[in-house]
Amino acid sequence: MKLTEIISRDVPSLSFEVFPPKTDSSFDSVKTATEQIAKLLPAFMSVTYGAGGGTSRYTLEIAKNIKKMYGVPTLAHLTCVSSTRETVMEKIKAIREAGIENVMALRGDIPQDMQNSDRSKWQYKHAVDLIHELKESGADFCIGGACYPEIHPESENQKSDIRYLKEKVDAGCEFLTAQMFFDNNLFYNFLYKIREAGITVPVIAGIMPITSGSQVARAIKLSGSFMPQRFKSLVDRFGADPDAMKQAGIAYATDQIIDLYANGVTNVHVYSMNKPDVAEKIQANLSDILGKK
């Protein structure tokens, strides 16, 4: 099923993101974790693609298994920054043959050995290049893209960020998934600005449950997210107690999601980090809202 059919419904939806294993030896444990999350029957599940394609061989395997075993619609991530056109076309063919209908088109993180390379020689410089490739391939994919409610770490300002986002939508991006944020007002303000810019595709809110103190620094590094004082106080008080921090982090994420639903944002995507217990508890907290008991 194409995700636009799911996220266009005027009812609250909850989806989860999982990631493939980083090593062969961890495949079985990761597969088990993703299956446990799939058993919750979320609206859909996305499967990430390692930086530089490092774990890409498992992305499709995990996505196919989720779809086959539990009937959960899947979204396969695809990055292009370190790839040749030949490699990208091979990946597109593999996704198509696997029966995956939804693709998240991303530039991807720049590998360390490419940080100082001549970008003019790259075959794919931005996600919009990959979106064009997907459209021109003839494959009937539902294409999604990423957006940053605050600002992309490499953007000069939010105005230029939104201009590039509009280019992705004009190229064929049919929905957007937001990078994590911890202050809903920033997301509401972002929605207003992109609608004013003529971006009308559905936007899925991205929520990251912070369940350990060590996650905070990584979350800031990944997205540059603003941490409201309410959240900082939570981490200061409970960060040193793993069980308390997990409970508090789940409660904070749940509160964010409820506020989003209450304000008309119907689609929420949880960056569940392959943690079935976190996914299950968040879904349980929303059971009556989602109609899942």
JOSULUR-V42107 format. One record per run of one state. SS is the DSSP state (~ for helix, > for strand, _ for the rest). FROM is the first residue (numbers start at 0). TO is the last residue. If there is no record, write none. Layout:
SS	FROM	TO
SS	FROM	TO
This chain:
_	0	1
~	2	6
_	7	11
>	12	17
_	18	22
~	23	37
_	38	43
>	44	46
_	47	49
~	50	52
_	53	54
~	55	69
_	70	72
>	73	78
_	79	83
~	84	96
_	97	100
>	101	105
_	106	110
~	111	113
_	114	117
~	118	120
_	121	125
~	126	135
_	136	140
>	141	146
_	147	156
~	157	170
_	171	173
>	174	177
_	178	182
~	183	195
_	196	200
>	201	206
_	207	213
~	214	222
_	223	227
~	228	237
_	238	240
~	241	261
_	262	265
>	266	270
_	271	274
~	275	284
_	285	285
~	286	289
_	290	292
